[in-house]
Amino acid sequence: MTEVVSVRFKNRGKSYYFDPRNHQVKTGQNVVVETSKGLEFGECVRGNFHVEPTKLVPPLRPVIRIATEADQKTIETNREREQQALRTCQEKIREHALDMKLVDVEYNFEGSKLLFFFTSDGRVDFRELVRDLASIFRTRIELRQIGVRDEAKMLGGLGICGKEFCCSQFLDDFQPVSIKMAKTQNLSLNPTKISGTCGRLMCCLKYEQDAYEELVKNAPKMDSYVETPDGNGTIAEINLLRQKAKVRLETRGGDPQVNYYPLGDITFIKTGKQRRAELAAGAAARQEKPANAQPRKPRQQTSDAKAQKNEDATKPKPRESRRRDSDKRTEKKEPSVLVQDSAQGKAADHTGEAHSANQNKRPRRRRKKRPDGGDQRPDAQKSE
């Protein structure tokens, strides 16, 4: 086991391990430690304790000393210089018309380096800005682009829960958060309700995700067709924390009945998609008529109805009705068309040609018979 102390810098949220080097540091004390960038001033968030070597990231930097009054004055002087550098940098950004938002300025403990944090939607060419700032402050200048979550972590504030931002309070690293987590936890998918002040999804959605994923494994899905002690129904809502489900029961006529049941009293039958497909198939089968269905027989008429019908048929119709009936009959008559095959068509053509040839010939006169039995020709009559 290795003895360490936990130190946090300028309320950035993340804490780092340092070697105390025989210093007994208490929680809340300010210390001066050695970092890769030189000496830094920080606050001890946890006093001397032991951790496993596997949790340490080498090399383990030492604690130089517990902060003195001189160190406190140096920090106060640096804070004043940071405010002045912030205003100067904002003026230079407006002069160069750069699309960037200055978030914070930080001096290192020794005052040899000045770091500017900014946010921007894209890449920014700030080379001219760095030259101007270096000529003004006469020190090493560094500009670092950060995201909106880092901006919220630096500035701090209150969340929609009424408490201080988790990122500026205790979160070391930002965990990935997705909209799927909100769906699993049955939260509203409205972005304004599940987003933090930074405009991203709230980090606290990650806290209970593992517990919800474990509960979802044993719970039926929404819109599933299930069996309950009161009958079959469809799941309308699920409360994973209380392990209860809201089921809409099937009822014949009347308003649908809705009850709450523990998940242990519910038996899964089929999914909602399968149930809807089954209902659609049943409705289609009812609408279709069977192919072998016989036509209905006409209803037999009574003797009185037959007598009345015969009496109406025997009565003479008025003149106008007879005229309308005759008009209908003439309209219904259409020339009939006789369809003949190829052989019959050819026969008709031959008969037509013969008929036309006979028409061209001179008609033959019939001879008159004489009373004596001989023939009487017209020419003979004329000669006589």
Buried (B, 14 or more C-beta within 10 A) or exposed (E): EEEBBBBBBBEBBEBBBBBBBEBEBEEEBBBBBBBEEEBBBBBBBBBBEEEEEEEEEEEEBEBBEBBEEEBEEBBEEBEEBBEEBBEBBEEBBEEBEBEBBBBBBBBBBEEEBBBBBBBEEEEBEBEEBBEBBEEEBEBEBEBEBBEBBBBBBBEEEEBEEEEEBBBBEEBEEBEEBEEEBBEBBEBEEEEEEBBBBBEBBBBBBBEBBEEBEEBBEEBBEEBBBBBBEEEBBBBEEBBBEEEBBBBBBEEEEEEEEEBEBEBEBBEEBEBBEEBEEEEEEEEEEEEEEEEEEEEEEEEEEEEEEEEEEEEEEEEEEEEEEEEEEEEEEEEEEEEEEEEEEEEEEEEEEEEEEEEEEEEEEEEEEEEEEEEEEEEEEEEEEEEE
